[in-house]
């Protein structure tokens, strides 16, 4: 199951709630303000690095660019809209709003 998160972890606990329901191997896609979570060196970096051990994590590049985020946590897959569509086609989707 693909999990998409669109809220900043600095404003809501949506990301942490999502992480509690992940099955090993479930991909997670950060979009909109959720991309702040993958900025390197923030307080959520250790949590994200732990999740990465069992789950592939992606961030939507246009949303990173729109927010001026250039330095992301190592191992985060950066995808464009075509990649987003590809993930949606491959997986059932659970949106965490």
TIBA-116246 format. One record per residue (C-alpha): residue in three letters; x, y, z; chain. Coordinates in Angstrom, 3 decimals. Layout:
<pt><r>Ala</r><x>X</x><y>Y</y><z>Z</z><c>A</c></pt>
...
This chain:
<pt><r>Unk</r><x>0.000</x><y>0.000</y><z>0.000</z><c>A</c></pt>
<pt><r>Unk</r><x>1.293</x><y>3.466</y><z>-0.927</z><c>A</c></pt>
<pt><r>Unk</r><x>0.937</x><y>5.997</y><z>1.878</z><c>A</c></pt>
<pt><r>Unk</r><x>0.835</x><y>9.677</y><z>0.887</z><c>A</c></pt>
<pt><r>Unk</r><x>1.360</x><y>12.406</y><z>3.457</z><c>A</c></pt>
<pt><r>Unk</r><x>0.629</x><y>16.051</y><z>2.679</z><c>A</c></pt>
<pt><r>Unk</r><x>0.847</x><y>17.851</y><z>6.052</z><c>A</c></pt>
<pt><r>Unk</r><x>3.997</x><y>19.229</y><z>7.647</z><c>A</c></pt>
<pt><r>Unk</r><x>5.130</x><y>17.206</y><z>10.659</z><c>A</c></pt>
<pt><r>Unk</r><x>5.878</x><y>20.537</y><z>12.328</z><c>A</c></pt>
<pt><r>Unk</r><x>2.130</x><y>21.291</y><z>12.374</z><c>A</c></pt>
<pt><r>Unk</r><x>0.370</x><y>17.924</y><z>12.761</z><c>A</c></pt>
<pt><r>Unk</r><x>1.079</x><y>14.378</y><z>13.934</z><c>A</c></pt>
<pt><r>Unk</r><x>-0.136</x><y>12.900</y><z>10.620</z><c>A</c></pt>
<pt><r>Unk</r><x>3.288</x><y>11.527</y><z>9.668</z><c>A</c></pt>
<pt><r>Unk</r><x>3.798</x><y>9.833</y><z>13.018</z><c>A</c></pt>
<pt><r>Unk</r><x>0.322</x><y>8.305</y><z>12.849</z><c>A</c></pt>
<pt><r>Unk</r><x>1.006</x><y>7.029</y><z>9.340</z><c>A</c></pt>
<pt><r>Unk</r><x>4.287</x><y>5.456</y><z>10.452</z><c>A</c></pt>
<pt><r>Unk</r><x>2.460</x><y>3.441</y><z>13.128</z><c>A</c></pt>
<pt><r>Unk</r><x>0.348</x><y>1.751</y><z>10.437</z><c>A</c></pt>
<pt><r>Unk</r><x>3.084</x><y>0.953</y><z>7.905</z><c>A</c></pt>
<pt><r>Unk</r><x>3.656</x><y>-2.631</y><z>6.887</z><c>A</c></pt>
<pt><r>Unk</r><x>7.234</x><y>-3.521</y><z>5.936</z><c>A</c></pt>
<pt><r>Unk</r><x>7.804</x><y>-2.596</y><z>2.316</z><c>A</c></pt>
<pt><r>Unk</r><x>4.962</x><y>-0.072</y><z>2.098</z><c>A</c></pt>
<pt><r>Unk</r><x>6.218</x><y>2.999</y><z>0.211</z><c>A</c></pt>
<pt><r>Unk</r><x>5.605</x><y>6.468</y><z>1.629</z><c>A</c></pt>
<pt><r>Unk</r><x>5.329</x><y>9.579</y><z>-0.539</z><c>A</c></pt>
<pt><r>Unk</r><x>5.733</x><y>13.052</y><z>0.960</z><c>A</c></pt>
<pt><r>Unk</r><x>3.868</x><y>15.753</y><z>-0.968</z><c>A</c></pt>
<pt><r>Unk</r><x>2.895</x><y>19.392</y><z>-0.435</z><c>A</c></pt>
<pt><r>Unk</r><x>4.008</x><y>20.643</y><z>3.028</z><c>A</c></pt>
<pt><r>Unk</r><x>4.950</x><y>17.122</y><z>4.159</z><c>A</c></pt>
<pt><r>Unk</r><x>8.205</x><y>17.496</y><z>2.201</z><c>A</c></pt>
<pt><r>Unk</r><x>9.532</x><y>19.554</y><z>5.113</z><c>A</c></pt>
<pt><r>Unk</r><x>9.914</x><y>16.221</y><z>6.931</z><c>A</c></pt>
<pt><r>Unk</r><x>12.636</x><y>15.027</y><z>4.558</z><c>A</c></pt>
<pt><r>Unk</r><x>14.816</x><y>18.126</y><z>4.785</z><c>A</c></pt>
<pt><r>Unk</r><x>18.205</x><y>16.962</y><z>6.054</z><c>A</c></pt>
<pt><r>Unk</r><x>19.099</x><y>17.685</y><z>9.653</z><c>A</c></pt>
<pt><r>Unk</r><x>15.669</x><y>18.433</y><z>11.096</z><c>A</c></pt>
<pt><r>Unk</r><x>14.280</x><y>16.909</y><z>14.270</z><c>A</c></pt>
<pt><r>Unk</r><x>12.420</x><y>14.232</y><z>12.294</z><c>A</c></pt>
<pt><r>Unk</r><x>15.533</x><y>12.945</y><z>10.509</z><c>A</c></pt>
<pt><r>Unk</r><x>16.241</x><y>10.109</y><z>12.987</z><c>A</c></pt>
<pt><r>Unk</r><x>12.629</x><y>8.863</y><z>12.755</z><c>A</c></pt>
<pt><r>Unk</r><x>12.718</x><y>8.963</y><z>8.960</z><c>A</c></pt>
<pt><r>Unk</r><x>16.069</x><y>7.173</y><z>8.830</z><c>A</c></pt>
<pt><r>Unk</r><x>14.635</x><y>4.399</y><z>11.028</z><c>A</c></pt>
<pt><r>Unk</r><x>11.561</x><y>4.004</y><z>8.800</z><c>A</c></pt>
<pt><r>Unk</r><x>13.807</x><y>3.867</y><z>5.721</z><c>A</c></pt>
<pt><r>Unk</r><x>15.271</x><y>0.584</y><z>6.929</z><c>A</c></pt>
<pt><r>Unk</r><x>12.003</x><y>-1.214</y><z>6.073</z><c>A</c></pt>
<pt><r>Unk</r><x>10.118</x><y>1.136</y><z>3.751</z><c>A</c></pt>
<pt><r>Unk</r><x>11.015</x><y>3.083</y><z>0.613</z><c>A</c></pt>
<pt><r>Unk</r><x>10.446</x><y>6.814</y><z>1.069</z><c>A</c></pt>
<pt><r>Unk</r><x>9.851</x><y>9.324</y><z>-1.721</z><c>A</c></pt>
<pt><r>Unk</r><x>9.351</x><y>13.079</y><z>-1.974</z><c>A</c></pt>
<pt><r>Unk</r><x>7.747</x><y>14.987</y><z>-4.817</z><c>A</c></pt>
<pt><r>Unk</r><x>10.525</x><y>17.101</y><z>-6.366</z><c>A</c></pt>
<pt><r>Unk</r><x>8.253</x><y>19.951</y><z>-7.545</z><c>A</c></pt>
<pt><r>Unk</r><x>7.010</x><y>20.400</y><z>-3.961</z><c>A</c></pt>
<pt><r>Unk</r><x>10.587</x><y>20.417</y><z>-2.627</z><c>A</c></pt>
<pt><r>Unk</r><x>11.571</x><y>23.012</y><z>-5.232</z><c>A</c></pt>
<pt><r>Unk</r><x>8.526</x><y>25.177</y><z>-4.493</z><c>A</c></pt>
<pt><r>Unk</r><x>9.614</x><y>25.320</y><z>-0.839</z><c>A</c></pt>
<pt><r>Unk</r><x>13.301</x><y>25.894</y><z>-1.534</z><c>A</c></pt>
<pt><r>Unk</r><x>14.371</x><y>22.546</y><z>-0.074</z><c>A</c></pt>
<pt><r>Unk</r><x>17.550</x><y>21.283</y><z>-1.703</z><c>A</c></pt>
<pt><r>Unk</r><x>19.244</x><y>19.173</y><z>0.967</z><c>A</c></pt>
<pt><r>Unk</r><x>17.195</x><y>16.045</y><z>1.738</z><c>A</c></pt>
<pt><r>Unk</r><x>17.882</x><y>13.028</y><z>3.929</z><c>A</c></pt>
<pt><r>Unk</r><x>20.073</x><y>10.483</y><z>2.171</z><c>A</c></pt>
<pt><r>Unk</r><x>18.111</x><y>7.677</y><z>0.553</z><c>A</c></pt>
<pt><r>Unk</r><x>14.904</x><y>9.625</y><z>-0.065</z><c>A</c></pt>
<pt><r>Unk</r><x>13.739</x><y>8.992</y><z>-3.624</z><c>A</c></pt>
<pt><r>Unk</r><x>12.992</x><y>12.202</y><z>-5.488</z><c>A</c></pt>
<pt><r>Unk</r><x>10.216</x><y>11.804</y><z>-8.031</z><c>A</c></pt>
<pt><r>Unk</r><x>8.371</x><y>13.985</y><z>-10.500</z><c>A</c></pt>
<pt><r>Unk</r><x>4.668</x><y>13.877</y><z>-11.350</z><c>A</c></pt>
<pt><r>Unk</r><x>5.205</x><y>10.974</y><z>-13.739</z><c>A</c></pt>
<pt><r>Unk</r><x>6.851</x><y>9.015</y><z>-10.922</z><c>A</c></pt>
<pt><r>Unk</r><x>3.938</x><y>9.906</y><z>-8.646</z><c>A</c></pt>
<pt><r>Unk</r><x>1.494</x><y>8.483</y><z>-11.182</z><c>A</c></pt>
<pt><r>Unk</r><x>3.632</x><y>5.361</y><z>-11.490</z><c>A</c></pt>
<pt><r>Unk</r><x>3.509</x><y>4.740</y><z>-7.734</z><c>A</c></pt>
<pt><r>Unk</r><x>-0.262</x><y>5.222</y><z>-7.713</z><c>A</c></pt>
<pt><r>Unk</r><x>-0.655</x><y>2.765</y><z>-10.586</z><c>A</c></pt>
<pt><r>Unk</r><x>1.432</x><y>0.141</y><z>-8.769</z><c>A</c></pt>
<pt><r>Unk</r><x>-0.171</x><y>0.389</y><z>-5.318</z><c>A</c></pt>
<pt><r>Unk</r><x>-3.412</x><y>0.813</y><z>-3.506</z><c>A</c></pt>
<pt><r>Unk</r><x>-3.273</x><y>4.297</y><z>-1.953</z><c>A</c></pt>
<pt><r>Unk</r><x>-3.926</x><y>5.479</y><z>1.589</z><c>A</c></pt>
<pt><r>Unk</r><x>-3.944</x><y>9.295</y><z>1.858</z><c>A</c></pt>
<pt><r>Unk</r><x>-3.026</x><y>10.732</y><z>5.229</z><c>A</c></pt>
<pt><r>Unk</r><x>-4.643</x><y>14.164</y><z>5.280</z><c>A</c></pt>
